Amino acid sequence: MNVDVLLGLQWGDEGKGKIVDVLSAGYDLIARFQGGPNAGHTLEFDGKKFVLNTIPSGIFFDNTMNLIGNGVVIDPIALVKEIDMLKIAGHDLLVKGNLMISRKAHLILPTHLLLDVASEQKLGEDKIGSTLKGIGPVYMDKTGRNGLRIGDITLPDFEERYQKLVTKHTALLGTMYGEVVDFSEREEAFFAALKILSQFPLVDSEHIVNSYLKQGKKVLAEGAQGTLLDIDFGSYPFVTSSNTTTAGACTGLGIAPGKIGEVIGIFKAYCTRVGGGPFPSELTNGTGEEIRRTGKEFGAVSGRPRRTGWIDLPALKYAIMLNGVTQLVMTKADVLSGFEKIYVCTHYHHQGEVIDYMPYDICSAKPEPILKEIDGWNEDIMGITDTLQIPAKLMAYIDFLQKELEVSIKYLSVGPDRRQTISL
């Protein structure tokens, strides 16, 4: 057996959580491979809405195990709040026993959040647009070989290691930013949360995943954020701090490249991004606001209004190439219902040339989008249940995209509920 990978192909917020939830019943293990509580996967079913930040989106299926992989960074306080939220809703994860945590997953300390806030403040107008969850600083400690992992909490000298790292952080805060705010209350909550997390199975996740494969079981790797936020291949420096691509699933779970099976790429029928950075097809007019309002485009973690724009084919083709995508899922087609005309960015005007790829200097020399006009559809599609009910003009849009992207669209999402998903 191979590991299938599901990830976003834009700047995040593509609806990955919903699609993982839809597919989860067909898998034995859902494994999150990167990111942290800066991600927000929204799931809706049975009239209820859940936002998951660190816990994999297969958690609602009793027969599906869920794994927080080594590539994930964990804020114990945030994770325990998430666990408590699920418990209140009738999903007690300790009772269900379907959540495991990799010993090698790094810990977000209270001082990581302070460093994140201070860094953004120092950048001023040039700020990255961080969610201020401590993600950048914890990945810096990871690559700087200073970090603490959740497996370390079982070691007798953990508190000593913790204090050593905190001393480093407070020195940085004092030197670079002038002051250190009192974090004693959050520190107390941090250690209380670690006691709760220690009750969950702390595992060597690379062995777990490969054991599942040897037994012929089905594994789905779940990504966070989107390809265009990848630390290596995204719109740097306006990116996240981890590898959001298929390659990140290998390092974030301990999977050999040859063990990757299907790569399921998720994209919206239009495009959004949160925070700063380039966005060639952005709409800053009333149309963009209408898409934001209709699509409820506000960050699941930050609550910030998302920037909106037309779908960007050069960026999407780039993401498909990087990830080796074998099948596509288009979400939020319902949001575009009622537009007489919609548009697709097919190329860029860039430094006197017409190009069909994302240039290296996309942040400094902003390319202008070349747009193709396409007929919209007026029908309300949120209640349709099969392909025969798909409006002809929407089907023409799907066919156009499949031809341009050279990958089949296997699923169409026409609403937020798990039932509002059509297999094509």
Secondary structure, DSSP 8 states (H G I E B T S, - for coil): --EEEEEESSSS-SSHHHHHHHHGGG-SEEEE-SB-TT--EEEEETTEEEEESSS-TTTT-TT-EEEE-TTBEE-HHHHHHHHHHHHHTT--HHHHT-EEEETT-EE--HHHHHHHHHHHHHHGGG-----SSSHHHHHHHHHTT---BGGGGGSTTHHHHHHHHHHHHHHHHHHHHS-----HHHHHHHHHHHHHHTTS-EE-HHHHHHHHHHTT--EEEE--S-GGG-TTTSSTTSS-SS--SHHHHHHHHT--GGGEEEEEEEEESSEEE-SSS--TTEE-SHHHHHHHHHTT-B-TTT--B-EEE-EEHHHHHHHHHHHT--EEEEE-GGGGTT-SEEEEEEEEEETTEEESS--TTTTTS--EEEEEEEE---S--TT--SGGGS-HHHHHHHHHHHHHHTS-EEEEE-SSBTTSEEE-
